[in-house]
Amino acid sequence: MAKVIVGITGNEKEMPAMSGIKYVAVAKDLSEGVKQAGGLPIVIPIGNPELAKDYVDMVDKLILSGGQHVDPRFYGQEKEIDSDDYSLARDQFELALIKEALRQKKPIFAVCRGMQLLNVALGGSLHQSIQGHWQEDVSGTSHSLEIRPNSRVSQLFQAGTQINSLHRQSIKDLAPGLVATAHDPRDGTIEAYESQGQQSILGIQWHPEFLAKNCANNHRLFEYLVQSL
């Protein structure tokens, strides 16, 4: 039986710092999560938006990985914060991937920045700066989940499950066609959403790849991604 091919959007990282040498980067735990669930991960480097169709043709499912802020021009706002943590080329390329994956009706799993970008692509908006959602240590958890019953998330996680929090922006207006299925009980921040129609979409604000080794629920999330989404 052929393996499910999962495309994972790649970032760019300069190594060593200030060297001018850039590498395609994806958290190893993200690709390992796909492999351990029986899928075949393929990293998709940032490229010309015209290549989006070719990449989406190759894969069965698409993961939008974490990373930079989403440029607010794509949801009709001016920049309100002093930050250089943006990548216009990445935004443009991944928006093209999203458009093509939707056209081909291929499932999309979106993590952190990916969740925010997908919401924007579908007509939603973001809070450009939020407080209290950045934990200093990548390992470990930060807060619990409040989960909507009878949702995809409720099949994988229990109310009160502890998750990590590594984001400085969040969803403001949820895009049409999406339903919020998990929140941060501290302030109501949307922590997960899913599609209401036939298109398979699941977006989560936390980073399951950093928790999957020691958390059965986050490990099962990867199995769900590969086998069921």
C-alpha positions in Angstrom: 0.0 0.0 0.0 1.4 3.4 -1.0 2.3 5.8 1.7 0.4 9.0 2.2 2.6 11.9 0.9 2.5 14.9 3.2 3.9 18.2 2.0 5.3 20.4 4.7 6.0 24.1 4.0 9.6 25.0 4.7 11.1 28.2 6.1 14.5 29.8 5.5 17.1 30.0 8.2 20.5 31.7 7.9 23.3 29.5 9.3 25.6 30.5 10.7 23.9 33.7 11.7 25.0 36.8 9.6 26.7 34.5 7.1 24.3 35.2 4.2 24.0 31.4 3.7 20.4 30.3 3.9 19.0 26.8 4.4 15.5 25.3 4.0 14.3 24.7 7.5 11.5 22.5 9.0 11.4 21.4 12.6 12.6 17.8 12.6 9.9 16.8 15.1 7.3 17.9 12.5 8.6 15.6 9.8 9.3 12.8 12.3 5.7 13.0 13.5 4.5 12.4 10.0 6.9 9.5 9.5 6.0 7.8 12.8 2.3 8.0 11.8 3.1 6.1 8.6 3.2 9.1 6.2 6.0 10.2 3.8 7.0 13.9 4.5 8.2 16.1 1.7 9.6 19.6 2.6 8.4 22.3 0.2 10.9 25.2 0.0 9.8 28.8 -0.4 9.5 29.4 -4.2 7.7 31.2 -7.0 3.9 31.1 -6.5 3.7 29.7 -10.0 5.1 26.4 -8.7 2.3 25.9 -6.3 0.3 23.7 -8.6 3.2 21.4 -9.3 3.9 20.9 -5.6 0.3 20.3 -4.6 0.0 17.9 -7.5 2.7 15.8 -5.8 1.2 15.5 -2.3 -1.8 14.0 -0.8 -2.0 16.4 2.1 -0.5 19.8 3.1 1.0 21.0 6.4 1.4 24.7 6.8 4.2 25.0 9.4 5.0 27.7 12.0 7.3 30.7 11.6 7.1 34.4 11.0 4.2 36.8 11.4 1.7 37.1 8.5 2.1 40.4 6.7 -1.0 42.5 7.7 -1.4 43.8 4.1 -3.1 40.4 3.4 -5.9 41.2 5.8 -6.3 44.9 5.0 -4.2 46.4 7.8 -1.1 48.5 8.2 1.7 47.2 10.4 1.1 48.2 14.0 4.2 46.6 15.7 7.9 47.2 15.5 9.1 43.9 14.2 11.1 42.6 11.2 9.8 39.0 11.7 8.0 38.8 8.3 8.6 37.1 5.0 6.6 38.5 2.1 8.0 35.8 -0.2 6.8 33.0 2.1 3.4 34.6 2.6 2.9 34.9 -1.2 4.1 31.4 -1.9 2.1 29.7 0.8 -1.0 31.6 -0.1 -0.6 30.2 -3.6 -0.2 26.7 -2.1 -3.4 27.2 0.0 -5.3 28.3 -3.1 -4.2 25.3 -5.1 -4.8 22.8 -2.2 -8.4 24.2 -1.9 -8.9 23.9 -5.6 -7.7 20.3 -5.6 -9.7 19.6 -2.4 -6.6 18.3 -0.6 -6.6 18.3 3.2 -4.8 21.1 5.0 -3.3 20.9 8.5 -2.1 24.3 9.7 0.2 24.9 12.7 0.6 28.2 14.6 1.6 30.7 11.9 0.1 28.3 9.3 -3.2 28.4 11.2 -3.1 32.2 11.1 -2.2 32.4 7.4 -4.9 29.9 6.4 -7.5 32.0 8.3 -6.3 35.1 6.4 -6.4 33.2 3.1 -10.0 32.3 3.8 -11.1 35.9 4.6 -10.3 36.2 8.3 -8.0 38.6 10.2 -5.4 38.6 13.0 -4.5 40.4 16.2 -1.0 41.7 15.4 0.2 41.6 19.0 -1.0 39.7 22.0 0.4 39.4 25.5 0.9 36.3 27.6 1.1 33.7 24.9 4.9 33.2 24.6 6.5 30.7 26.9 10.2 31.1 27.3 11.1 27.4 27.0 10.2 25.5 23.8 9.7 22.3 25.8 6.9 21.9 28.2 3.4 23.4 28.3 1.8 26.7 29.1 -2.0 26.4 29.6 -5.0 24.1 29.1 -7.6 23.7 26.4 -11.3 24.4 26.4 -12.8 22.1 23.7 -16.0 22.2 21.7 -17.9 19.0 22.0 -18.5 16.8 18.9 -15.6 18.3 17.0 -12.4 16.8 15.5 -10.4 18.2 18.3 -12.7 16.6 20.9 -12.0 13.2 19.4 -8.3 13.7 20.0 -8.0 15.8 23.2 -9.8 16.0 26.5 -10.9 19.3 28.0 -8.1 20.6 30.3 -5.3 19.1 28.1 -2.1 21.1 28.6 -0.6 22.6 25.4 2.4 24.8 24.6 2.1 28.5 23.6 4.7 30.0 21.2 2.9 32.8 19.4 2.7 36.6 19.5 -0.2 37.0 17.2 -3.6 35.3 17.1 -6.9 35.0 15.2 -9.1 38.1 15.5 -12.0 37.5 13.0 -12.5 33.8 12.1 -12.9 33.3 8.4 -16.3 32.2 6.9 -16.7 28.5 6.7 -14.5 27.8 9.7 -15.7 27.0 13.3 -13.6 27.4 16.4 -13.2 24.1 18.2 -10.8 25.0 21.0 -10.0 28.1 23.1 -7.6 29.2 25.7 -9.8 29.4 28.9 -7.7 32.3 30.2 -8.7 34.9 27.5 -10.7 33.1 24.8 -7.9 33.0 22.2 -8.9 30.5 19.4 -6.6 27.5 19.7 -8.1 25.3 17.0 -10.6 25.5 14.2 -11.9 23.2 11.5 -13.9 23.4 8.3 -17.6 23.1 8.1 -17.9 22.0 4.5 -16.4 19.1 2.5 -12.9 20.5 2.4 -10.8 18.9 5.2 -9.2 21.7 7.2 -7.8 21.5 10.7 -5.8 24.4 12.2 -4.2 24.5 15.7 -2.4 27.3 17.4 0.0 25.2 19.5 3.0 23.2 18.3 2.1 19.5 18.6 5.5 18.4 17.1 7.2 19.6 20.3 4.9 17.5 22.5 4.2 14.4 20.5 7.1 12.4 22.0 5.8 12.6 25.5 2.0 13.1 24.9 -0.2 10.4 23.5 -2.8 12.9 22.4 -0.4 14.9 20.3 1.1 11.7 18.9 -2.4 10.6 17.9 -3.0 14.0 16.2 -0.3 13.0 13.7 -1.9 9.6 13.1 -5.2 11.4 12.5 -3.5 13.8 10.1 -2.0 11.0 8.0 -4.7 8.4 8.2 -8.0 10.3 8.5 -7.9 14.1 7.7 
